[in-house]
Amino acid sequence: MSLAAGAWGDAMVKFGNGLGAIAGFVGILLLVFLVAGRASGRIARPLAVLVLLGPALVLLLLGLVAPLVRTVYLSLYSDDSGRFVGGENFGWALTTGSVREVLVNTLLWLVIAPLAATGLGLVLALLVDRMRGQAVYKSLIFMPMAISLVGASIIFKFVYESRDPSQRQIGLLSQLAIWLGWHDPPNWMLAQPLNTFLLMAVMVWVQTGFAMVVLSAAIKAIPDEVTEAARLDGAQGLRLFRHITVPMIRTTVVVVLTTVMITTLKAFDIVRTMTGGNFGTQVLANEMYSQSFVQFNTGRGSALAVILFLAVLPLVAYNILQLRKERAVR
């Protein structure tokens, strides 16, 4: 009883310390805002900028820059961070056969899933915009975006559930295969490399709605005068799509594609939930987690994190440049 009371007391002390820290932070912010509000003259504007940007910069420094520097530091040390090894962890990541397989899987995800989601979203945007009650269809297609990747993975785990053909099937894919005459469908999550593409289907299902909504807005933004002029010149159907629609929304397509690529490159939840990275489905983000928190090899896990960051960085930079170009045109 005394142990329970002591643990409860310690928890309350920690909770009180946390509340005190939050209250102190808020109090300091209020004091700074009060001082900035009373400032006048030449220092008013610089002080206002500092007050507005200061907290955000501090939080950015503590939440992003400091962990990044720490991760780069740990990637240069051994598994227990006790011995400097230089680029040994990066050499392991780029030369080990099992890790190369992980990088190949990640590259497949990076190419196939974004192209499939963007292409399917573009097709749906063209089709749904011609239907009555398009808002209902768009809502249904966009709905998977409201589901977490873990939730979507659990849904598809049931879809891919495999049982003996003599038993009642609960997996939709297995039942469809049996209806189509495949009397002994495989265990989908064990079938390599098919299982990797089935995992990608989850990402495509989630991201297609996002691509459809953004591309639909871009298509509707095309001036009617341009479309009508093209039709007067004889452009119809596929020709109109190729020579008018696609060039007019090219920047938006690139932004959507790179955005989905960034999300796909960081794919962790789907693989972790459905296969745990087993059966040839491992990807970079999940391997980073496994090295750091399952095998407790901090150096190798940090090296994989740095590689993942370097892979995402060009996509983010390119996305920002494309957005700036689009805004400049508008």
Phi, psi and omega in degrees: 000319180293325178294319179295319179295322179294318178296319178297319179295318178297319179297319180293324178296316179296319179297318178295320178296321178296315178298322178296319179296317179296316180297321178296318179297315179295320179297318178296318178299316180298320179295317180296317179297323179295315179296318181295325180292332180269352181288151179212170179083210186291330185277354185297308183294309178302321180293321178296318178297317180296319181293319182286321183269335185304304180302320179295319179294321179296314179295322177296320179295315183285326186266343184233305186292312181299313176298325178296312179298318179297320180294316177299320178298313182293331181292344180264006182239170182289183185298327180260011179060025181257351184220131179285127182238002179065232182268018182299319180295323178289323175297320176299318183294328186263349185242341181285134184301316182295323180286326175298323175297321176297317180294323177295315178300317180297320178296320177298315176302316186294331182267310190284309186298312179296319179296318180293315181295316181292315179297315179294322177297323178292317179297315180295323178298319179291321184283315185293326181296343180263002183260155171283146182066037184299333180298323179294313181295319179296321179297318180293319180288326181281343187306321179303336177296337180279351180264137176294158179297329176294315178298316178297323179295319178295320177301311182286338174296323174288323178299321182270004181303134183238134177226169175299138183303337180283344180266165177289130183273136171250348178275123183299318183295317179295320180294319177297319179298319179294318178299328181275003175103002177274098190286339181224072180294151183282172169283106192302324183282351178257347184278110180264143354271012181303324182299326179297318180289328177291327175291322177299327181300329178295314178297318179297317180300321182286319189272345182298320179299318177299313180298319181297314183295314182293315181291326177297318177296321179293321179295319180292338180280352177293127182301138180297329181298322181294315181295316181294321178296320179294322178292324176295330177279000176101005180281124179220155171056236184295324179295319177296320180295316184289318190262345181240302186296307184298312178299326183287335182246016184303315181298318179294321178299317180296318179297315179298316181298313181291326177296315178293326177297318178298315178297319181291321182297331179267012184302120180225314188299316185296309182294318182295321184284320190268321183230347184069013182087003180276173175061035176075023183250008185295141176234171190298315184296319180287325176295322176300315178297316182297317180295322186279318191243353175252311177268353177055039174256089186297322182296311181291320177299319178293323178297318177295324177296320179294319178298318178296319179296317180294330178286324181283326187304312179297325179295318179296315180298317179295321179297317179297318179297318179296319178296320178295321177297318180296319178294324179294322178294319180291000000 
